Every structure is written in C-alpha cells, then in structure tokens.
Amino acid sequence: MFKNIFKNDDWKRREHMAVREKVGYYLFTHQLMEVSGPDAQKFLDWIFPNKIDTLKVGRDRYTVMLNEQGEIIDDVVVMRMDEERYWVSTLYATKADDWFYYHSDDFDVDCSEITEDWHMFSIQGPLSKDVMNSLIEGGVDDLKFFANREAKMKDLDVIINRGGFTGEKLGYEVYCAADDADAVQDLIDEAVKAAGGLEVTEFQVFAWTLPTEAGFYYMRDLAHTNPFEVGLEKNINWDKEFIGKDALLKIKEEGPKREMVGFIVTDPEENFYIRAKQYGGPGEPVYIDGEEEEVGRVSKMVYSYVKDVNNGYILAKKDKLHIGDKIRIHGYECEITEKNWLN
C-alpha cells in the first residue's frame, strides 16, 4: 500500500509552514558559473533568450536557456556583479560549463565554475526582512527584489540578494565564502530562532513543496519542453539573436502542442499511488473519463500544506484539460486547477 509521504509528516509540515507563517532558512547552494570579460554581456545575450544588455550592476534576471531546437535545457538566474562580471546561478553547472565552452569561441569571455568558493543560505518568509535587518550592517530596507550587493554580517563579508525559490513576498539569499559558512550559519540560526522560525532541513520541502505551491518549476519539470508549453514565453526577447530562436519562432507561429496544467487529488482515499516524473520514469498517464486517448503525463505531485491537498503538474496535450475538469489518474479522483496554490 502506498503511503502519503507528505500529508501526515508533521516534520515536513512544520518546516513548510514556518516559511509561510514566520521565517525559515536553509543551506541550498545553487551551483555558480562566473562569466567575465569584455564580451560577457554579448555572450550571455546570445546564450539566453531574455534581455541581458539592460541588466544593471547589482540586479538579477531570471531566464531559461535553450538548445537549437528551442527546448529548455536549463533555467537560471543571471546576476550582474560588476561591469564585466556576471554570476549564473544554476543546478547544473557541469552541463552549463560545457554549453558555455562550446558556444564561446566568437567572444572575448572567461567562464568558470565557482561553486566550491561560495555557500548560499536562503532566508524566507514574512519575518525574513526583520531577521536580515538584525543581521546586516545598515539593514536591507533599501534592497529591491532581484537586487544584490556586498554587505557585512557582524565582521563577516557577505553578498546579499533579495529573492528566493519559495514564492514568498519577502525572501533573501546570503552568499558567503566557504570558510565562513559555519560562522554565518550560526548567526542566521540564532536570529531566525529568535524570530520564532527554524531551519528547514527537508529537501522535499525547500525544493518541492514550497516552490510547487507557488507555481514554480524545478528544472526536471521543464526537461524536453519549450517556453510556450510551460508559460515562460514572456521571458523571450524577440528583438535579438539567441540560440534556439529560429525553432522557437516556428513554435510561436504554429502554436505549442502541449501545456503544463495544475491538478489536485480529490479522492477520499488517503493513501494512493500516482507516479510522477520527479521520482524517475515518464510519469503516470492521464486519460479523460470514458476515452482511451492519453492526454498527458504527471510531471510532479507533492503536497500543499497551505491548502492541505496533494497537488502537482500535468504536461498535457494543448486544450485537452481545463480548470475545473474532473479526471481520474490511475483510478483516483483528481481535478484540474491553476498552477499556484497560494492565491
């Protein structure tokens, strides 16, 4: 019998709700690529479809990265650290390193992985600003969303960035030298717990339940899709050249053949078995009741502790599933919903 690994796990619920109601922190160092040199901006504008040339020093920008077929091969945050130096935050630095190397011949640019040099702590939730103000010299009241700057935490040098992967309106990231990580964590831990929060230790919480509840994707959700299929086409700048543009223009003209939709499990059976792609394999097939045609596959299934319901994504044939539709997945009752469970 399958056991619902989320609903009755009090530890996961406690950590998840700490972020939603107060504040939580976790160590989750995204891998980092540093791109520098006279052509750094031009190179990144070729690699990524979003605009990089308008990114100011001290600001960040989210973008996907495409192959020549217009498929998403990574989604990253580009941070401009100074005039000719950028950080690219990814979960696949080895692949990004190779991709950058094979496409950099025509540019005066240096690319290197710097992950081992830095640790990143994420501090998220309604009280995260109060926590940061207690930790950072001069406070963070003036720090805008998707902005970064150098700062002092007590006598330690850090880089702070306003953002995160939880969907919280208030959230911050603290980058520190690897040698300072223990000291930085001690300071964060004390401040977070003083505010009534806690450390989030469950990977399934900070990488799955929190982001999914807010409608965010993990890269595995995006594999072998294009931006139009997953609602990320607004991040495309059509006024420049970029890898995959020709293929993506064709998709734009013809229209996407698939789309990512949200769903919840409404079946009264508490313990059920629905395979999702996140656990490996292709994901559970989805059928419309009474029809034999497969209309999609379950990409992700986790749990919304705010709504108290199992939730996730289905990659489906375009216009086959609509919000409010009642369907069965592996025999269990489900309903199609929006992809954001915080609204």
MOBELBEL-V486469 format. One record per run of one state. SS is the DSSP state (alpha for helix, beta for strand, coil for the rest). FROM is the first residue (numbers start at 1). TO is the last residue. If there is no record, write none. Layout:
ss/from/to
SS/FROM/TO
SS/FROM/TO
This chain:
ss/from/to
coil/1/9
alpha/10/21
coil/22/23
beta/24/27
coil/28/30
beta/31/36
coil/37/39
alpha/40/47
beta/48/48
coil/49/58
beta/59/66
coil/67/71
beta/72/82
coil/83/84
beta/85/90
coil/91/92
alpha/93/102
coil/103/109
beta/110/113
coil/114/114
alpha/115/117
beta/118/124
coil/125/127
alpha/128/135
beta/136/136
coil/137/146
beta/147/153
coil/154/155
beta/156/162
coil/163/170
beta/171/177
alpha/178/194
coil/195/197
beta/198/199
coil/200/202
alpha/203/213
coil/214/218
alpha/219/222
coil/223/232
alpha/233/235
coil/236/244
alpha/245/254
coil/255/257
beta/258/265
coil/266/276
alpha/277/279
coil/280/284
beta/285/287
coil/288/293
beta/294/304
coil/305/308
beta/309/317
coil/318/325
beta/326/329
coil/330/331
beta/332/337
coil/338/343
